[in-house]
């Protein structure tokens, strides 16, 4: 039971777990590489592995206190790589977090508005039926409004339709299967 829950957690959060693991790897490898490059150099202030790990954490987070700095050209190249990796991982994490928040907001919005479209469509149908029954009494302006309402209702109902038909010749999309493609004239069978 716990294994299944753990696997589900991993699957749901894999977009965050991978960058975190990569961050740990870059901190250790970058710190170790910096230590090997700097520890015997004259004037170096990264002289033990703990200092190198601290330097790597500060560099990958792009804070850069300046208390530990590489003095060799190779050490500076390693520092540049660690900085760019840190920026890339930070951007990736921010993107993943923002995407998850947007998806949650869309789900909440969708759950609140799911039934409202159908209710509005039913109300619009009733209004259209009332106007059609008294069509001979409508002014030109009221008739134009009726036509707009009918088109709007049709689009609303078509958007709810999940099935989309594609013309095999030109690829035009249709919500209902046409006899002929309005774009290329191809006869569908």
N, C-alpha and C positions, 0 to 999 in steps of 0.2 A: 504494500500500500504506500509506504513512504517512498519507495523507488519510483512508482508511477507519478507521484506528486512532484518529486524532484525532476523527473524527465519532462513533465509538463512545464515546470518552472523554467528549465533550460530552453525548451522550445519557444516559449513565449518571450524570453529575454535574451535570445542568442545575439540580437543586434547590439546589445549593451555588453554582454559577457565577452565577446570576441575583442572589441577595442580595449576593455579593461585588461584582459590577458596580454594583448599585444603591448599595452603600456608597461606592464610588469616586466615583460621580456626586454623591451627597449631600455628600461631603467637599469636592469641588471647587466645586460650586454654592454650598453653604452657606458655605464659606470666602470665595468671591468676593463673595457678598451681604454677608457680615459686613464684609469689607474696604471695600466701597463705602459701607456705612452708617457705619463707625466712623473711617476714616482721617483725616478732617479735623476731628473733634470734639475740643474741649478736654478734656484729662484722659484721652483714649483711650490705651490701651496696645496696641491692634491697629492699627499704623500702616503696615505693609507686608504684601504678599501672603503672604510666607513665614510671618509671625506668624499671619495669618488661617487658613492651611492647618493649621498646628500646632494652633491653637485648635479648628478643625473636627474634626481627628482625635481630640483629647482629649475633646471634647464628645460626638462620636458614640459613642465607646467608654464614655461615662458615667464616665470617670475624674475629669475636672474638677480639675486641679491648682490652678487659681486664679491661675496666673501671667498669663494673658490673660483678661480679662472684658469683655463689652460694657457700655458706659455709656449708650447711647441706648435708648429704649423699643423702637424698631424692631429694634435689635440684640438685645435680650432676647427679642423675639418670634421672631426667626430662631434664636436659641439654643434656645428651647423646642422649636421644630419639629425642629431637628437632634437634640436629645436624644430626643424621642419616636421619631423615625425610627431612631435608634441602638438604642433598646430593642427596637423592633419587629423590626429586622433580626437583633439578637442572639437574640431568642426564636425567630425563624424558623430560624436556623442551628442552634441547640441542638436544636430539634424535628427537623429533618432528620437531624442526626447521630444522635440517639437512635433515630429510626425505622429508619435503616439498620442500627444495631447490633441492634435487636430482630429485624429481618428476617433478618439473618445468624444470630442465635442460633436462630430458629425453623427455618431451613433445616438447621442442624447437628443440631438435636433431631429434626427429621423424618427426616433421613437415617439417624440412629441407631435410630429406632423403626419404620421402615417395615415391615420383615419380621417384627417381633415380634408384631404384632397377628394376623397369619395363623397363626403358630406357636401362639400361645395359643388361638386359635379351634379349631385342629385338636386340640390337647390336650383342650380342653373337650368337643369332639364325642366323642372317644374315651371320656372319663369318663362322659359322658351315656349313650353306647351300652352301656357296662358296667353302669350302674345300671338301665337299661331292661330289659336281659336278665334281671336278677334282681329285677324290680319287685315280685314277690309276696313277697319276703323283706324289703322295705324297711319300716322303722318309719315312723310318721306324720311324725316330724321329718326323717328322711332323704328322704322323698317331697317334703316342702315345700322342702328344700334342692335337690332335683332340679329342681323347678319354677322356682326362682330361677335356677339355672344355665342352664336352657333359655331363660328370658327374657333373661338377660344375653348369651347366645350370639347370640340373634336380634338384639338391639340392636347388638351388635358387627358382625355381618354386614351389617345394614342401613346402618350408618354408613359401611361401606366402599363401599356402592353409591353411585355418582355420580348416578344418575338419580332425579329427584324429579318426582312427578306432582302437579299442582294441580287442585283441584276448580274447574270453570269457574264455578260459582255462588257459592261462599263463599270460595274461595282456600285451603282447607286443604291442607297438604302431606302427601304419602304417599310412602314409599320404594318401594312396589310398587303397581301399578294396581289399585284396588279396584273391585268391581262397583257399590257404593253408597258415597257419602260418609258417614262416620260422624258428621259434624257437621250436615249439612243434609239428608241422605237422597237427594241427587241421584243418579240412575242414570247412570253413565258408560258410554259405548259404545265 
